[in-house]
Amino acid sequence: MFARNERPTLVSCLEHVARAASGRDAHVSVVLNGTSDGSAQALAEAAPRIGVPFSVYDIPYPDKSNAINQVIHRLAGPADVAFMVDAYAMITPGSFTALEAALAGAPQALAAAAV
């Protein structure tokens, strides 16, 4: 999950991600890229009620491309599938399953996207 000064929506987004990931062996990497609005503190305060394990990484550069590359090449652990989410998005239950099914149904595809 990528965030730059998204404190107003960050925790809600993470709660939505947790619901959408229900039943999965999931771990969320929250990448704060160039954030200066107290997002890390908001996440720390919300941690006990979030229904999915998560890690917070604070990258000093306000550059989303760099944040994505950090996740892909350095931060993410081994996984069969990865979902990239902006911290203002409110993911609905079933979204991750639908994206994964779309990929499984198109073996030539390397990625799937949704808005």
KEVEX-343826 format. One record per atom (N, C-alpha, C, O, CB): chain; residue number from 1; atom name; x, z, y. Coordinates in nm, 4 decimals. Last residue first. Glycine has a CB too. Layout:
! KEVEX-343826
   chain   resi   name         c1         c3         c2
       A    NUM     CA          X          Z          Y
...
END
This chain:
! KEVEX-343826
   chain   resi   name         c1         c3         c2
       A    115      N    -1.0021    -1.1058    -0.0188
       A    115     CA    -1.0213    -1.0501     0.1141
       A    115      C    -1.1510    -0.9727     0.1178
       A    115      O    -1.1867    -0.9171     0.2216
       A    115     CB    -1.0209    -1.1603     0.2210
       A    114      N    -0.7469    -1.1590    -0.2644
       A    114     CA    -0.8867    -1.1367    -0.2275
       A    114      C    -0.8910    -1.0815    -0.0861
       A    114      O    -0.7960    -1.0186    -0.0395
       A    114     CB    -0.9573    -1.0394    -0.3275
       A    113      N    -0.5402    -1.3412    -0.4967
       A    113     CA    -0.5644    -1.2719    -0.3696
       A    113      C    -0.7141    -1.2567    -0.3468
       A    113      O    -0.7958    -1.3306    -0.4018
       A    113     CB    -0.4993    -1.3484    -0.2515
       A    112      N    -0.2869    -1.3593    -0.7450
       A    112     CA    -0.4274    -1.3756    -0.7083
       A    112      C    -0.4490    -1.2958    -0.5807
       A    112      O    -0.3834    -1.1939    -0.5591
       A    112     CB    -0.5248    -1.3283    -0.8238
       A    111      N    -0.0039    -1.5296    -0.8905
       A    111     CA    -0.0643    -1.4290    -0.8031
       A    111      C    -0.2117    -1.4619    -0.7827
       A    111      O    -0.2553    -1.5756    -0.8005
       A    111     CB     0.0098    -1.4221    -0.6665
       A    110      N     0.0681    -1.7228    -1.0635
       A    110     CA     0.1625    -1.6128    -1.0464
       A    110      C     0.1038    -1.5003    -0.9628
       A    110      O     0.1552    -1.3884    -0.9637
       A    110     CB     0.2903    -1.6630    -0.9824
       A    109      N    -0.0979    -1.9262    -1.3050
       A    109     CA    -0.0962    -1.8573    -1.1757
       A    109      C     0.0037    -1.7426    -1.1761
       A    109      O     0.0212    -1.6742    -1.2769
       A    109     CB    -0.2357    -1.8049    -1.1410
       A    108      N    -0.1154    -2.0167    -1.5599
       A    108     CA    -0.0194    -2.0849    -1.4733
       A    108      C    -0.0053    -2.0145    -1.3381
       A    108      O     0.0899    -2.0409    -1.2647
       A    108     CB    -0.0617    -2.2302    -1.4522
       A    107      N    -0.3254    -1.8740    -1.6764
       A    107     CA    -0.1876    -1.8378    -1.7107
       A    107      C    -0.0809    -1.9069    -1.6249
       A    107      O     0.0326    -1.8597    -1.6185
       A    107     CB    -0.1628    -1.8701    -1.8546
       A    106      N    -0.5966    -1.7661    -1.5830
       A    106     CA    -0.5203    -1.8793    -1.5287
       A    106      C    -0.3719    -1.8533    -1.5531
       A    106      O    -0.3000    -1.8148    -1.4609
       A    106     CB    -0.5493    -1.8997    -1.3751
       A    105      N    -0.7050    -1.5352    -1.6787
       A    105     CA    -0.7759    -1.6593    -1.7052
       A    105      C    -0.7051    -1.7835    -1.6545
       A    105      O    -0.7497    -1.8951    -1.6809
       A    105     CB    -0.9103    -1.6526    -1.6451
       A    104      N    -0.5387    -1.3426    -1.5737
       A    104     CA    -0.5366    -1.3635    -1.7186
       A    104      C    -0.6037    -1.4955    -1.7557
       A    104      O    -0.5642    -1.5604    -1.8526
       A    104     CB    -0.6062    -1.2469    -1.7907
       A    103      N    -0.6180    -1.3554    -1.3040
       A    103     CA    -0.4819    -1.3935    -1.3439
       A    103      C    -0.4748    -1.4239    -1.4932
       A    103      O    -0.4113    -1.5212    -1.5338
       A    103     CB    -0.3823    -1.2820    -1.3084
       A    102      N    -0.8787    -1.2617    -1.3279
       A    102     CA    -0.8542    -1.3952    -1.2727
       A    102      C    -0.7153    -1.4443    -1.3100
       A    102      O    -0.6971    -1.5613    -1.3438
       A    102     CB    -0.8705    -1.3944    -1.1201
       A    101      N    -0.8304    -1.0034    -1.4222
       A    101     CA    -0.8989    -1.0995    -1.5088
       A    101      C    -0.8780    -1.2424    -1.4596
       A    101      O    -0.8614    -1.3341    -1.5401
       A    101     CB    -1.0488    -1.0676    -1.5159
       A    100      N    -0.7149    -0.8913    -1.1926
       A    100     CA    -0.6360    -0.9011    -1.3153
       A    100      C    -0.6980    -1.0017    -1.4122
       A    100      O    -0.6259    -1.0772    -1.4774
       A    100     CB    -0.6240    -0.7633    -1.3825
       A     99      N    -0.9347    -0.9044    -1.0186
       A     99     CA    -0.8121    -0.9785    -0.9881
       A     99      C    -0.7261    -0.9965    -1.1132
       A     99      O    -0.6712    -1.1042    -1.1365
       A     99     CB    -0.7317    -0.9064    -0.8788
       A     98      N    -1.1128    -0.7328    -1.1559
       A     98     CA    -1.1484    -0.8730    -1.1319
       A     98      C    -1.0253    -0.9571    -1.1008
       A     98      O    -1.0124    -1.0688    -1.1509
       A     98     CB    -1.2489    -0.8835    -1.0170
       A     97      N    -0.9729    -0.4899    -1.1460
       A     97     CA    -1.0064    -0.5487    -1.2759
       A     97      C    -1.0385    -0.6969    -1.2597
       A     97      O    -0.9958    -0.7783    -1.3415
       A     97     CB    -1.1256    -0.4746    -1.3405
       A     96      N    -0.9707    -0.4448    -0.8719
       A     96     CA    -0.8439    -0.4660    -0.9422
       A     96      C    -0.8682    -0.5317    -1.0778
       A     96      O    -0.7922    -0.6193    -1.1192
       A     96     CB    -0.7690    -0.3323    -0.9605
       A     95      N    -1.2511    -0.4159    -0.8232
       A     95     CA    -1.1703    -0.5192    -0.7575
       A     95      C    -1.0419    -0.5488    -0.8336
       A     95      O    -1.0084    -0.6649    -0.8570
       A     95     CB    -1.1368    -0.4769    -0.6156
       A     94      N    -1.3806    -0.1994    -0.9321
       A     94     CA    -1.3869    -0.3259    -1.0041
       A     94      C    -1.2997    -0.4347    -0.9449
       A     94      O    -1.2761    -0.5365    -1.0100
       A     94     CB    -1.5271    -0.3734    -1.0087
       A     93      N    -1.4658    -0.0496    -0.6233
       A     93     CA    -1.4457    -0.0358    -0.7676
       A     93      C    -1.4641    -0.1713    -0.8360
       A     93      O    -1.5536    -0.2480    -0.8004
       A     93     CB    -1.5439     0.0688    -0.8269
       A     92      N    -1.3051    -0.1953    -0.3328
       A     92     CA    -1.4242    -0.1528    -0.4061
       A     92      C    -1.3925    -0.1381    -0.5547
       A     92      O    -1.3035    -0.2054    -0.6065
       A     92     CB    -1.5393    -0.2533    -0.3855
       A     91      N    -1.0939    -0.0930    -0.0689
       A     91     CA    -1.1049    -0.1585    -0.1987
       A     91      C    -1.2279    -0.1050    -0.2726
       A     91      O    -1.2520     0.0157    -0.2748
       A     91     CB    -0.9760    -0.1362    -0.2828
       A     90      N    -1.0571    -0.1420     0.2434
       A     90     CA    -1.1369    -0.0491     0.1640
       A     90      C    -1.1720    -0.1195     0.0329
       A     90      O    -1.2682    -0.1958     0.0259
       A     90     CB    -1.2668    -0.0032     0.2415
       A     89      N    -0.7609    -0.1707     0.4409
       A     89     CA    -0.8571    -0.2285     0.3466
       A     89      C    -0.9311    -0.1189     0.2705
       A     89      O    -0.8733    -0.0153     0.2376
       A     89     CB    -0.7859    -0.3226     0.2479
       A     88      N    -0.5596    -0.0688     0.5853
       A     88     CA    -0.6894    -0.0705     0.6524
       A     88      C    -0.7990    -0.1222     0.5591
       A     88      O    -0.9170    -0.1182     0.5941
       A     88     CB    -0.6827    -0.1569     0.7791
       A     87      N    -0.3259    -0.0976     0.4408
       A     87     CA    -0.3839     0.0365     0.4541
       A     87      C    -0.5139     0.0419     0.5329
       A     87      O    -0.5728     0.1492     0.5456
       A     87     CB    -0.2855     0.1264     0.5189
       A     86      N    -0.3228    -0.3665     0.2086
       A     86     CA    -0.2998    -0.3178     0.3443
       A     86      C    -0.3802    -0.1900     0.3640
       A     86      O    -0.4899    -0.1761     0.3099
       A     86     CB    -0.3388    -0.4254     0.4507
       A     85      N    -0.1833    -0.3897    -0.1153
       A     85     CA    -0.3006    -0.3584    -0.0337
       A     85      C    -0.2551    -0.3159     0.1054
       A     85      O    -0.1603    -0.2386     0.1192
       A     85     CB    -0.3867    -0.2468    -0.0999
       A     84      N    -0.1061    -0.5411    -0.4143
       A     84     CA    -0.0560    -0.5141    -0.2796
       A     84      C    -0.1773    -0.5006    -0.1871
       A     84      O    -0.2628    -0.5890    -0.1817
       A     84     CB     0.0420    -0.6283    -0.2301
       A     83      N    -0.0675    -0.4538    -0.7483
       A     83     CA    -0.1629    -0.4921    -0.6446
       A     83      C    -0.1049    -0.4514    -0.5102
       A     83      O    -0.0592    -0.3382    -0.4944
       A     83     CB    -0.3030    -0.4262    -0.6681
       A     82      N     0.0773    -0.5620    -1.0527
       A     82     CA     0.0918    -0.4883    -0.9263
       A     82      C    -0.0098    -0.5433    -0.8263
       A     82      O    -0.0346    -0.6637    -0.8207
       A     82     CB     0.2385    -0.5002    -0.8696
       A     81      N     0.1146    -0.5207    -1.4042
       A     81     CA     0.0485    -0.5861    -1.2913
       A     81      C     0.0672    -0.4978    -1.1678
       A     81      O     0.0723    -0.3752    -1.1776
       A     81     CB    -0.1042    -0.6110    -1.3208
       A     80      N     0.2865    -0.3847    -1.5648
       A     80     CA     0.2345    -0.5119    -1.6141
       A     80      C     0.1703    -0.5920    -1.5017
       A     80      O     0.1711    -0.7151    -1.5033
       A     80     CB     0.1334    -0.4884    -1.7261
       A     79      N     0.5824    -0.2365    -1.4282
       A     79     CA     0.4361    -0.2450    -1.4370
       A     79      C     0.3970    -0.3809    -1.4927
       A     79      O     0.4661    -0.4803    -1.4704
       A     79     CB     0.3699    -0.2217    -1.2980
       A     78      N     0.8429    -0.0200    -1.3266
       A     78     CA     0.7947    -0.1239    -1.4178
       A     78      C     0.6421    -0.1201    -1.4282
       A     78      O     0.5817    -0.0131    -1.4360
       A     78     CB     0.8581    -0.1068    -1.5574
       A     77      N     0.8185     0.0661    -0.9736
       A     77     CA     0.8633     0.0862    -1.1107
       A     77      C     0.8108    -0.0259    -1.1986
       A     77      O     0.7422    -0.1163    -1.1509
       A     77     CB     0.8173     0.2232    -1.1642
       A     76      N     0.9196    -0.0330    -0.6498
       A     76     CA     0.8199    -0.0330    -0.7574
       A     76      C     0.8856    -0.0109    -0.8927
       A     76      O     0.9935    -0.0628    -0.9211
       A     76     CB     0.7415    -0.1647    -0.7581
       A     75      N     1.1508    -0.0462    -0.4810
       A     75     CA     1.0693     0.0744    -0.4920
       A     75      C     0.9765     0.0791    -0.6127
       A     75      O     0.9573     0.1855    -0.6716
       A     75     CB     0.9885     0.0890    -0.3700
       A     74      N     1.2958    -0.2951    -0.4905
       A     74     CA     1.3632    -0.1657    -0.4924
       A     74      C     1.2725    -0.0485    -0.5289
       A     74      O     1.3153     0.0407    -0.6021
       A     74     CB     1.4242    -0.1403    -0.3592
       A     73      N     1.1569    -0.5391    -0.4864
       A     73     CA     1.2948    -0.5367    -0.5356
       A     73      C     1.3565    -0.3988    -0.5495
       A     73      O     1.4603    -0.3851    -0.6143
       A     73     CB     1.3791    -0.6164    -0.4460
       A     72      N     0.8921    -0.4883    -0.3984
       A     72     CA     0.9186    -0.5777    -0.5112
       A     72      C     1.0568    -0.5544    -0.5708
       A     72      O     1.0718    -0.5505    -0.6929
       A     72     CB     0.9053    -0.7227    -0.4675
       A     71      N     0.9310    -0.3123    -0.1785
       A     71     CA     0.8488    -0.2746    -0.2941
       A     71      C     0.8865    -0.3588    -0.4155
       A     71      O     0.9101    -0.3049    -0.5237
       A     71     CB     0.6983    -0.2914    -0.2619
       A     70      N     1.0932    -0.4667    -0.0103
       A     70     CA     1.1398    -0.3357    -0.0571
       A     70      C     1.0613    -0.2920    -0.1805
       A     70      O     1.1193    -0.2405    -0.2761
       A     70     CB     1.1263    -0.2299     0.0549
       A     69      N     0.9236    -0.6848     0.0412
       A     69     CA     1.0472    -0.7045    -0.0352
       A     69      C     1.1024    -0.5732    -0.0880
       A     69      O     1.1536    -0.5687    -0.1999
       A     69     CB     1.1521    -0.7731     0.0509
       A     68      N     0.7299    -0.5507     0.1958
       A     68     CA     0.6928    -0.6149     0.0693
       A     68      C     0.8166    -0.6344    -0.0174
       A     68      O     0.8144    -0.6038    -0.1367
       A     68     CB     0.6229    -0.7508     0.0948
       A     67      N     0.8907    -0.4757     0.4148
       A     67     CA     0.8235    -0.3737     0.3333
       A     67      C     0.7841    -0.4302     0.1972
       A     67      O     0.8029    -0.3646     0.0948
       A     67     CB     0.6989    -0.3197     0.4062
       A     66      N     0.9649    -0.7251     0.5182
       A     66     CA     1.0672    -0.6356     0.4652
       A     66      C     1.0038    -0.5305     0.3745
       A     66      O     1.0581    -0.4997     0.2684
       A     66     CB     1.1447    -0.5679     0.5799
       A     65      N     0.7110    -0.8079     0.6010
       A     65     CA     0.7848    -0.8858     0.5011
       A     65      C     0.8937    -0.8013     0.4374
       A     65      O     0.9127    -0.8055     0.3158
       A     65     CB     0.8460    -1.0117     0.5646
       A     64      N     0.6500    -0.6164     0.7996
       A     64     CA     0.5757    -0.6180     0.6733
       A     64      C     0.6482    -0.6970     0.5649
       A     64      O     0.6470    -0.6569     0.4485
       A     64     CB     0.4372    -0.6765     0.6949
       A     63      N     0.8307    -0.4146     0.9916
       A     63     CA     0.8346    -0.5523     0.9439
       A     63      C     0.7683    -0.5569     0.8068
       A     63      O     0.8239    -0.5070     0.7090
       A     63     CB     0.9813    -0.6065     0.9376
       A     62      N     0.9561    -0.1966     1.1480
       A     62     CA     0.8159    -0.2365     1.1539
       A     62      C     0.7992    -0.3835     1.1143
       A     62      O     0.7581    -0.4660     1.1959
       A     62     CB     0.7595    -0.2127     1.2950
       A     61      N     1.1841     0.0057     0.9712
       A     61     CA     1.1622    -0.1251     1.0332
       A     61      C     1.0146    -0.1625     1.0315
       A     61      O     0.9525    -0.1609     0.9253
       A     61     CB     1.2442    -0.2327     0.9615
       A     60      N     1.2193     0.2459     0.8311
       A     60     CA     1.2221     0.2482     0.9775
       A     60      C     1.1854     0.1157     1.0452
       A     60      O     1.1582     0.1140     1.1652
       A     60     CB     1.3575     0.2888     1.0223
       A     59      N     1.0020     0.3499     0.5806
       A     59     CA     1.1022     0.2497     0.6157
       A     59      C     1.1034     0.2385     0.7679
       A     59      O     0.9972     0.2229     0.8283
       A     59     CB     1.0720     0.1101     0.5474
       A     58      N     0.9149     0.5872     0.3647
       A     58     CA     0.9172     0.5641     0.5090
       A     58      C     1.0338     0.4720     0.5411
       A     58      O     1.1500     0.5111     0.5301
       A     58     CB     0.9287     0.6984     0.5881
       A     57      N     0.6997     0.6167     0.0981
       A     57     CA     0.8310     0.5682     0.1399
       A     57      C     0.8235     0.5350     0.2884
       A     57      O     0.7343     0.4620     0.3316
       A     57     CB     0.8756     0.4432     0.0558
       A     56      N     0.5312     0.8259    -0.1192
       A     56     CA     0.5368     0.7748     0.0176
       A     56      C     0.6809     0.7379     0.0495
       A     56      O     0.7724     0.8179     0.0303
       A     56     CB     0.4820     0.8797     0.1198
       A     55      N     0.3438     0.7911    -0.4186
       A     55     CA     0.4704     0.8223    -0.3520
       A     55      C     0.4662     0.7606    -0.2137
       A     55      O     0.4051     0.6557    -0.1933
       A     55     CB     0.5937     0.7697    -0.4337
       A     54      N     0.0729     0.9248    -0.6135
       A     54     CA     0.1302     0.8310    -0.5172
       A     54      C     0.2611     0.8847    -0.4622
       A     54      O     0.2859     1.0053    -0.4596
       A     54     CB     0.0317     0.8039    -0.4027
       A     53      N    -0.1858     0.9439    -0.8591
       A     53     CA    -0.0520     0.9817    -0.8130
       A     53      C     0.0024     0.8772    -0.7152
       A     53      O    -0.0193     0.7573    -0.7320
       A     53     CB     0.0442     0.9980    -0.9331
       A     52      N    -0.5232     0.9797    -0.7509
       A     52     CA    -0.4228     0.8958    -0.8170
       A     52      C    -0.2852     0.9427    -0.7701
       A     52      O    -0.2691     0.9777    -0.6532
       A     52     CB    -0.4451     0.7424    -0.7853
       A     51      N    -0.7203     1.1024    -0.5933
       A     51     CA    -0.7354     1.0953    -0.7380
       A     51      C    -0.6380     1.0052    -0.8106
       A     51      O    -0.6671     0.9587    -0.9208
       A     51     CB    -0.8696     1.0513    -0.7690
       A     50      N    -0.6528     1.3422    -0.3478
       A     50     CA    -0.6426     1.2009    -0.3852
       A     50      C    -0.6401     1.1923    -0.5374
       A     50      O    -0.5665     1.2661    -0.6029
       A     50     CB    -0.5148     1.1338    -0.3225
       A     49      N    -0.6399     1.6079    -0.2802
       A     49     CA    -0.7719     1.5530    -0.3133
       A     49      C    -0.7687     1.4047    -0.3524
       A     49      O    -0.8725     1.3482    -0.3867
       A     49     CB    -0.8647     1.5713    -0.1957
       A     48      N    -0.3727     1.6745    -0.2217
       A     48     CA    -0.4450     1.7477    -0.3272
       A     48      C    -0.5790     1.6859    -0.3676
       A     48      O    -0.6264     1.7096    -0.4787
       A     48     CB    -0.4689     1.8881    -0.2820
       A     47      N    -0.3039     1.4868    -0.0039
       A     47     CA    -0.2535     1.4731    -0.1409
       A     47      C    -0.3338     1.5496    -0.2459
       A     47      O    -0.3612     1.4935    -0.3520
       A     47     CB    -0.1120     1.5190    -0.1459
       A     46      N    -0.3662     1.5234     0.2615
       A     46     CA    -0.4710     1.4709     0.1737
       A     46      C    -0.4313     1.4708     0.0262
       A     46      O    -0.5177     1.4561    -0.0603
       A     46     CB    -0.5069     1.3308     0.2158
       A     45      N    -0.1282     1.6096     0.3771
       A     45     CA    -0.2457     1.6970     0.3835
       A     45      C    -0.3543     1.6537     0.2855
       A     45      O    -0.4267     1.7378     0.2322
       A     45     CB    -0.3021     1.6988     0.5252
       A     44      N     0.0307     1.3840     0.3327
       A     44     CA     0.0687     1.5130     0.2735
       A     44      C    -0.0508     1.6079     0.2707
       A     44      O    -0.0716     1.6788     0.1722
       A     44     CB     0.1855     1.5767     0.3521
       A     43      N    -0.1037     1.1955     0.4917
       A     43     CA    -0.0976     1.1786     0.3464
       A     43      C    -0.0635     1.3093     0.2766
       A     43      O    -0.1218     1.3419     0.1732
       A     43     CB     0.0051     1.0719     0.3096
       A     42      N    -0.0562     1.3028     0.7452
       A     42     CA    -0.1943     1.2856     0.6984
       A     42      C    -0.1985     1.2704     0.5468
       A     42      O    -0.2864     1.3259     0.4809
       A     42     CB    -0.2594     1.1632     0.7656
       A     41      N     0.2235     1.2817     0.7538
       A     41     CA     0.1600     1.4136     0.7565
       A     41      C     0.0161     1.4055     0.7058
       A     41      O    -0.0280     1.4928     0.6311
       A     41     CB     0.1628     1.4719     0.8991
       A     40      N     0.2519     1.0036     0.7591
       A     40     CA     0.3097     1.0805     0.6481
       A     40      C     0.2459     1.2189     0.6400
       A     40      O     0.2173     1.2676     0.5306
       A     40     CB     0.4629     1.0934     0.6647
       A     39      N     0.1302     0.9362     1.0064
       A     39     CA     0.0706     0.8942     0.8793
       A     39      C     0.1224     0.9758     0.7616
       A     39      O     0.0450     1.0133     0.6736
       A     39     CB     0.0980     0.7470     0.8551
       A     38      N     0.2122     0.9777     1.2664
       A     38     CA     0.1815     1.0935     1.1828
       A     38      C     0.1165     1.0589     1.0502
       A     38      O     0.0537     1.1446     0.9880
       A     38     CB     0.0929     1.1859     1.2571
       A     37      N     0.2833     0.7400     1.3930
       A     37     CA     0.1560     0.8039     1.4284
       A     37      C     0.1185     0.9246     1.3426
       A     37      O     0.0037     0.9690     1.3463
       A     37     CB     0.0471     0.7037     1.4192
       A     36      N     0.4808     0.5577     1.3485
       A     36     CA     0.5129     0.6693     1.4381
       A     36      C     0.3892     0.7518     1.4735
       A     36      O     0.3896     0.8252     1.5724
       A     36     CB     0.5780     0.6169     1.5659
       A     35      N     0.6273     0.3325     1.1153
       A     35     CA     0.5136     0.4143     1.1573
       A     35      C     0.5578     0.5315     1.2435
       A     35      O     0.6587     0.5963     1.2157
       A     35     CB     0.4375     0.4652     1.0359
       A     34      N     0.7857     0.1451     0.9913
       A     34     CA     0.7940     0.1595     1.1360
       A     34      C     0.6822     0.2435     1.1939
       A     34      O     0.6463     0.2269     1.3105
       A     34     CB     0.7932     0.0252     1.2003
       A     33      N     0.5936     0.1429     0.7256
       A     33     CA     0.6990     0.0600     0.7840
       A     33      C     0.6938     0.0655     0.9366
       A     33      O     0.6110     0.0012     1.0012
       A     33     CB     0.6859    -0.0856     0.7356
       A     32      N     0.5305     0.3165     0.4510
       A     32     CA     0.5116     0.3291     0.5954
       A     32      C     0.6260     0.2529     0.6611
       A     32      O     0.7417     0.2941     0.6528
       A     32     CB     0.5081     0.4809     0.6418
       A     31      N     0.3934     0.2508     0.1548
       A     31     CA     0.5109     0.2158     0.2340
       A     31      C     0.4736     0.2205     0.3817
       A     31      O     0.3954     0.1388     0.4303
       A     31     CB     0.5654     0.0751     0.1948
       A     30      N     0.3044     0.4055    -0.1319
       A     30     CA     0.2606     0.3886     0.0065
       A     30      C     0.3859     0.3661     0.0899
       A     30      O     0.4741     0.4518     0.0952
       A     30     CB     0.1778     0.5136     0.0581
       A     29      N     0.2411     0.3223    -0.4496
       A     29     CA     0.3540     0.3343    -0.3571
       A     29      C     0.3007     0.3056    -0.2176
       A     29      O     0.2569     0.1942    -0.1889
       A     29     CB     0.4722     0.2362    -0.3950
       A     28      N     0.0544     0.4719    -0.7016
       A     28     CA     0.0508     0.3985    -0.5751
       A     28      C     0.1769     0.4281    -0.4948
       A     28      O     0.2142     0.5437    -0.4750
       A     28     CB    -0.0757     0.4354    -0.4934
       A     27      N     0.0011     0.4214    -1.0379
       A     27     CA     0.0804     0.4971    -0.9411
       A     27      C     0.0856     0.4122    -0.8147
       A     27      O     0.1178     0.2935    -0.8206
       A     27     CB     0.2263     0.5304    -0.9961
       A     26      N    -0.2070     0.4315    -1.3296
       A     26     CA    -0.1698     0.3802    -1.1976
       A     26      C    -0.0815     0.4779    -1.1217
       A     26      O    -0.0892     0.5995    -1.1396
       A     26     CB    -0.2941     0.3497    -1.1160
       A     25      N    -0.3586     0.3414    -1.5845
       A     25     CA    -0.2346     0.4173    -1.5697
       A     25      C    -0.1726     0.3681    -1.4396
       A     25      O    -0.0941     0.2733    -1.4401
       A     25     CB    -0.1361     0.3983    -1.6945
       A     24      N    -0.7102     0.3485    -1.5112
       A     24     CA    -0.5827     0.2784    -1.5281
       A     24      C    -0.4688     0.3782    -1.5241
       A     24      O    -0.4816     0.4865    -1.4669
       A     24     CB    -0.5637     0.1704    -1.4192
       A     23      N    -0.9299     0.4963    -1.4459
       A     23     CA    -0.9177     0.4499    -1.5838
       A     23      C    -0.7900     0.3737    -1.6124
       A     23      O    -0.7642     0.3378    -1.7273
       A     23     CB    -1.0334     0.3642    -1.6176
       A     22      N    -0.9392     0.3822    -1.1133
       A     22     CA    -0.9878     0.4788    -1.2118
       A     22      C    -0.9827     0.4192    -1.3524
       A     22      O    -1.0259     0.3061    -1.3747
       A     22     CB    -1.1314     0.5231    -1.1778
       A     21      N    -0.8773     0.2182    -0.9081
       A     21     CA    -0.7780     0.2286    -1.0160
       A     21      C    -0.8217     0.3249    -1.1257
       A     21      O    -0.7476     0.3465    -1.2216
       A     21     CB    -0.6441     0.2734    -0.9596
       A     20      N    -1.0826     0.2554    -0.7305
       A     20     CA    -1.0693     0.1234    -0.7928
       A     20      C    -0.9722     0.1263    -0.9106
       A     20      O    -0.9840     0.0456    -1.0028
       A     20     CB    -1.0225     0.0207    -0.6895
       A     19      N    -1.0260     0.5187    -0.6521
       A     19     CA    -1.1508     0.4887    -0.7240
       A     19      C    -1.1414     0.3544    -0.7963
       A     19      O    -1.1869     0.3413    -0.9099
       A     19     CB    -1.2705     0.4878    -0.6265
       A     18      N    -0.7771     0.4763    -0.5241
       A     18     CA    -0.7868     0.5681    -0.6383
       A     18      C    -0.9135     0.5412    -0.7191
       A     18      O    -0.9089     0.5408    -0.8421
       A     18     CB    -0.7850     0.7146    -0.5902
       A     17      N    -0.8565     0.3088    -0.3149
       A     17     CA    -0.7647     0.2578    -0.4173
       A     17      C    -0.7734     0.3452    -0.5421
       A     17      O    -0.7768     0.2935    -0.6538
       A     17     CB    -0.6185     0.2535    -0.3638
       A     16      N    -1.0085     0.4943    -0.1696
       A     16     CA    -1.0726     0.3757    -0.2271
       A     16      C    -0.9856     0.3156    -0.3375
       A     16      O    -1.0369     0.2760    -0.4422
       A     16     CB    -1.0998     0.2705    -0.1176
       A     15      N    -0.8023     0.6707    -0.0953
       A     15     CA    -0.9143     0.7198    -0.1766
       A     15      C    -0.9887     0.6038    -0.2429
       A     15      O    -1.0277     0.6136    -0.3592
       A     15     CB    -1.0116     0.8024    -0.0901
       A     14      N    -0.6516     0.4970     0.0635
       A     14     CA    -0.5925     0.5517    -0.0590
       A     14      C    -0.7011     0.6075    -0.1515
       A     14      O    -0.6920     0.5925    -0.2733
       A     14     CB    -0.4899     0.6621    -0.0247
       A     13      N    -0.8351     0.4567     0.2731
       A     13     CA    -0.7897     0.3441     0.1915
       A     13      C    -0.7339     0.3942     0.0585
       A     13      O    -0.7658     0.3394    -0.0470
       A     13     CB    -0.6830     0.2617     0.2669
       A     12      N    -0.8453     0.7167     0.3754
       A     12     CA    -0.9655     0.6556     0.3186
       A     12      C    -0.9294     0.5374     0.2293
       A     12      O    -0.9871     0.5205     0.1219
       A     12     CB    -1.0606     0.6103     0.4303
       A     11      N    -0.5820     0.7391     0.4696
       A     11     CA    -0.6293     0.8278     0.3627
       A     11      C    -0.7540     0.7699     0.2968
       A     11      O    -0.7665     0.7738     0.1744
       A     11     CB    -0.6590     0.9691     0.4182
       A     10      N    -0.5751     0.5243     0.6707
       A     10     CA    -0.4809     0.5369     0.5588
       A     10      C    -0.5347     0.6204     0.4428
       A     10      O    -0.5324     0.5749     0.3285
       A     10     CB    -0.3524     0.5977     0.6078
       A      9      N    -0.7142     0.5046     0.9046
       A      9     CA    -0.7754     0.4493     0.7827
       A      9      C    -0.6947     0.4751     0.6564
       A      9      O    -0.7429     0.4495     0.5461
       A      9     CB    -0.7948     0.3015     0.7987
       A      8      N    -0.5655     0.6335     1.1103
       A      8     CA    -0.7118     0.6472     1.1060
       A      8      C    -0.7759     0.5995     0.9747
       A      8      O    -0.8820     0.6495     0.9374
       A      8     CB    -0.7719     0.5703     1.2203
       A      7      N    -0.2878     0.5570     1.0556
       A      7     CA    -0.3383     0.6913     1.0258
       A      7      C    -0.4913     0.6998     1.0203
       A      7      O    -0.5437     0.7681     0.9323
       A      7     CB    -0.2870     0.7880     1.1290
       A      6      N    -0.1348     0.3293     1.0725
       A      6     CA    -0.2705     0.3165     1.0186
       A      6      C    -0.3336     0.4528     0.9893
       A      6      O    -0.4239     0.4621     0.9061
       A      6     CB    -0.2685     0.2321     0.8914
       A      5      N     0.1312     0.2502     1.1444
       A      5     CA     0.0416     0.3189     1.2381
       A      5      C    -0.1057     0.3013     1.1993
       A      5      O    -0.1893     0.2638     1.2815
       A      5     CB     0.0645     0.2668     1.3804
       A      4      N     0.1404     0.0472     0.8894
       A      4     CA     0.2151     0.0668     1.0136
       A      4      C     0.1165     0.1220     1.1155
       A      4      O     0.0301     0.0503     1.1660
       A      4     CB     0.2825    -0.0676     1.0643
       A      3      N     0.1493     0.0237     0.5400
       A      3     CA     0.0884     0.0819     0.6595
       A      3      C     0.1873     0.0869     0.7744
       A      3      O     0.3028     0.1260     0.7577
       A      3     CB     0.0358     0.2218     0.6299
       A      2      N     0.0630    -0.0887     0.2163
       A      2     CA     0.1470    -0.1043     0.3345
       A      2      C     0.0759    -0.0508     0.4586
       A      2      O    -0.0426    -0.0768     0.4795
       A      2     CB     0.1851    -0.2518     0.3543
       A      1      N     0.0847     0.0000    -0.1161
       A      1     CA     0.0000     0.0000     0.0000
       A      1      C     0.0899     0.0000     0.1233
       A      1      O     0.1827     0.0804     0.1327
       A      1     CB    -0.0967     0.1216    -0.0007
END
